[in-house]
């Protein structure tokens, strides 16, 4: 018989929708392969108890589409999806988005449905499942009594006790938290109040408040809602995007450094297309006036560009790549290495930010150089003047005693022209 394996509420953008949805994971058992046209009396009972179902389009793109599917033969997960929406509609909530899809377990389904009031999600699910179970068992269901219970919950006064902060949200998706901390160091040196929620913990204005891994919605919201912060830097990863969605509705800046999470690999997804779909949520949930900062050296950058929102900035070690050249040619903004240093290019105009002679003697790796360009792009997106950025970046580079990846020794300027 039907068994709830999990009920997850996403109150922000998720892989299912940018609007609030719930995910019901249901074990179907013996109910898995029973189509509606082989359940005598189901159509009549549903249309009598829930006359509003006649307005559901389903995949037919016209009113009555769902009832047509019901008569032709559809399965219980699909029916439960529509009932979760219709019960809320009966309570005065106009919700229409839903889907049902199989999981890795053959007899389990994920049922996704939109909601307006989080308090009603679990009671609505219980209502619908009890209704279906009563029908299958040939028992009566006190529909008016159960609706009264839902109405009582809906009428309860809602109270919000958490103060909301006004920090700009910058989201980082990649294989480590180095870009976030490089950015935090530059912003702090510029005089901004900065909070970080990342795998190293929670940091507020450079002071560590927690050592625990803070790549989760609760930690991110804790930082975002701190009063008087200017910027909240939030690290995300594949697993938490899947399990929790995003901790915010729209970011001011989103940075996609890498598709692969260094500590997760690809074990949480089936293929690279799934990984692109999941990770790109961060660059879709961006304010229209915001910025998407993308690593042009990422092998799947062309797939990501189509999903990015706001103003797009590319960064990378290779100015000559096809993607970077096309972006520059069309007037796009880029941070990249060539000739004798790190340059910003905007509308075809090249501005030298740092010369390689400036960073000679630092323990610079390819990874650190890429992360620094990402941090520079974030600082620029947050309106820090170009004149201030070189000194802020150098301060961070010179503070790095050790770095990961291939170390680049820079003995003389002539090397740079040959190397880059």
Protein Blocks (a to p, Z undefined) as FASTA:
>chain_A
ZZdfbdcddfbdcfkbmbdcddddddekjmlmmcfklmghklmmmmmmmmmlmmpnbjno
pghklmmmmmnopafklmmmmmmmmmmmmnopacfbdcddddfblkbccdddddfblklm
mmmmmmmmmmmmmmmnopacdfklmmmmmmmmmmpccddfbdcdfbdcdddddfbfklmm
mmmmmmmmnopacddddfkbcceehiafbfbdcbbfklmmmmmmpghiabdcddddfklm
mmnopabfbdfbdcdfbfbdfklommlpmblmlmmmmmmmmmmmccfklccdddfkbmkl
mmmmmmpgcjdddddfblkbmklmmmmmnopacdddehjbccddeehiacdfbdfklmgo
iacdfklmmmmmmmmmmmmmnopafklmmmmmmmmmmmpmbdedjddddfbfklmmmmZZ
